[in-house]
Amino acid sequence: MAKVEILKSLILEIKKKFSRQEANEILDVMHELEDNPRKGKLLTSVGGFVIKEIKYKGFRFYFITDGHKLKFLGAKDLTDLLLRFVRMSDKKRQQETIDEIRNVLQKIGPGGFS
């Protein structure tokens, strides 16, 4: 079972944008990745880290993880895998958000998200 971490700023943004019920649904979908960490669409890879997205209605939620562990380890070995949700966007700002995540990973690394 992988560990899902969601940035507090992202949780606040979700709660501000969506109704209480929808926000809880979105957070539940994010936490489902603990049981199935290979879920989500692969977007790009930066320095061994993978940027993936999951969709909810017209919105995308982006998370990063260690690409090597995700690719080569079996389901039982993924216990120490960390999935960190970092950003959210709508369809119009999708590429801009992906470029921002890639830029932070290249310059600072995964610790640059807070």
C-alpha positions as CSV (number, residue, x, y, z in Angstrom):
1,M,0.0,0.0,0.0
2,A,1.4,3.3,-1.0
3,K,1.2,6.5,1.0
4,V,-0.8,9.5,-0.4
5,E,0.2,13.0,0.7
6,I,-1.9,16.0,-0.3
7,L,-0.5,19.5,0.2
8,K,-2.5,21.6,2.6
9,S,-2.7,24.4,0.1
10,L,-4.3,22.0,-2.5
11,I,-6.8,20.8,0.1
12,L,-7.8,24.4,0.8
13,E,-8.1,25.1,-2.9
14,I,-10.3,22.1,-3.4
15,K,-12.6,23.0,-0.5
16,K,-12.9,26.6,-1.8
17,K,-13.7,25.6,-5.4
18,F,-16.1,22.6,-4.8
19,S,-19.0,21.9,-2.6
20,R,-18.4,20.0,0.6
21,Q,-19.7,16.7,-0.9
22,E,-17.7,17.1,-4.1
23,A,-14.5,18.0,-2.1
24,N,-14.9,14.8,-0.1
25,E,-15.4,12.7,-3.2
26,I,-12.2,14.2,-4.8
27,L,-10.2,13.5,-1.6
28,D,-11.6,9.9,-1.6
29,V,-10.5,9.4,-5.2
30,M,-7.0,10.7,-4.3
31,H,-6.8,8.3,-1.4
32,E,-7.8,5.4,-3.6
33,L,-4.3,5.6,-5.1
34,E,-3.0,4.0,-1.8
35,D,-4.5,0.7,-3.1
36,N,-3.8,1.2,-6.8
37,P,-0.7,3.5,-7.2
38,R,-0.4,2.8,-10.9
39,K,-3.7,4.6,-11.5
40,G,-3.6,7.9,-13.4
41,K,-2.3,9.1,-16.7
42,L,1.4,9.5,-17.1
43,L,2.3,13.0,-18.3
44,T,6.1,13.3,-18.2
45,S,9.2,12.4,-16.3
46,V,11.7,14.7,-14.7
47,G,14.9,13.5,-13.1
48,G,13.5,10.1,-12.1
49,F,10.2,11.6,-10.8
50,V,7.0,11.0,-12.7
51,I,4.2,13.6,-13.1
52,K,0.8,11.9,-13.4
53,E,-2.8,13.2,-13.4
54,I,-6.2,12.0,-12.4
55,K,-9.4,13.7,-13.7
56,Y,-12.5,14.7,-11.9
57,K,-15.2,16.2,-14.2
58,G,-13.4,19.1,-16.0
59,F,-10.5,19.3,-13.5
60,R,-7.1,17.6,-13.3
61,F,-5.2,16.8,-10.1
62,Y,-1.5,16.3,-10.5
63,F,0.8,14.2,-8.4
64,I,4.4,13.3,-8.4
65,T,6.1,10.0,-7.4
66,D,9.3,8.1,-7.9
67,G,9.2,6.7,-11.4
68,H,11.7,3.9,-10.9
69,K,9.8,2.4,-8.0
70,L,6.5,2.7,-9.8
71,K,7.8,1.0,-12.9
72,F,9.9,-1.9,-11.5
73,L,8.5,-2.9,-8.2
74,G,5.6,-5.3,-7.8
75,A,2.4,-4.5,-6.0
76,K,3.6,-5.9,-2.7
77,D,6.8,-3.9,-2.8
78,L,5.1,-0.5,-3.2
79,T,4.6,0.0,0.5
80,D,7.2,2.8,0.7
81,L,6.0,4.6,-2.4
82,L,4.9,8.2,-1.8
83,L,2.4,9.9,-4.0
84,R,2.3,13.6,-3.5
85,F,-0.5,15.7,-4.9
86,V,0.8,19.1,-5.7
87,R,-1.5,21.0,-8.1
88,M,-4.9,21.3,-9.6
89,S,-6.1,22.9,-12.9
90,D,-8.9,23.1,-15.3
91,K,-8.6,22.1,-19.0
92,K,-7.6,25.6,-20.1
93,R,-4.6,25.9,-17.8
94,Q,-3.5,22.3,-18.1
95,Q,-0.2,22.8,-20.0
96,E,0.8,25.8,-17.9
97,T,0.3,23.8,-14.7
98,I,2.4,20.9,-16.0
99,D,5.2,23.2,-17.1
100,E,5.1,24.8,-13.6
101,I,5.4,21.4,-11.9
102,R,8.3,20.4,-14.3
103,N,10.1,23.6,-13.6
104,V,9.9,23.2,-9.8
105,L,11.2,19.6,-10.1
106,Q,14.1,20.6,-12.3
107,K,15.2,23.6,-10.2
108,I,14.4,22.6,-6.6
109,G,13.3,19.0,-6.6
110,P,10.2,17.4,-4.9
111,G,10.9,19.4,-1.7
112,G,9.9,22.6,-3.6
113,F,6.2,21.9,-3.1
114,S,4.8,23.1,0.1
